Amino acid sequence: MTEEKPYNRRHKVCEAHSKAPVVLVAGLRQRFCQQCSRFHELSEFDDVKRSCRLRLAGHNERRRKSSADAHAGGGNNGFRQHADQNGRGDPAGNHFQIR
């Protein structure tokens, strides 16, 4: 393991086994999950994907949520962005001049 990349050393899995479509672990056919950094049985994966369904579902949910937030708020965390003539933003929309 000392010659493996840092990722493989950290997760204690060689590159060949981390990328293999099927690995026998304790007599069970498993695959390394990129999201969990663990081996799962093949039944927990869709086709040849490298992330288990459970983690992919969470990932997709977060993507949908952030996408919906961006569309609802215009991508500015819900604040309407106003810019002056110099391109500087004023998130509250307060426009006044001091003389």
C-alpha angles and dihedrals in degrees: 000000000000091000094050124102117269092256091055093046092048092052094036095233127117119235093249093056094041090057100035115113091220131021127176108232117174088342093305126115105241143162132211112251113221092205100046097030087223137106116255132181114269091248089071092063132073111235109302098342117134097215123071119245093247094057093040090054091054092046092050091047091054090048092050091047095050091044091052091047091051092051094046095048100032090249094291101102091264095304120119109232118220121187129203124220090276092055095252114142128233108193095192094050093234108153117184138137128224114214 
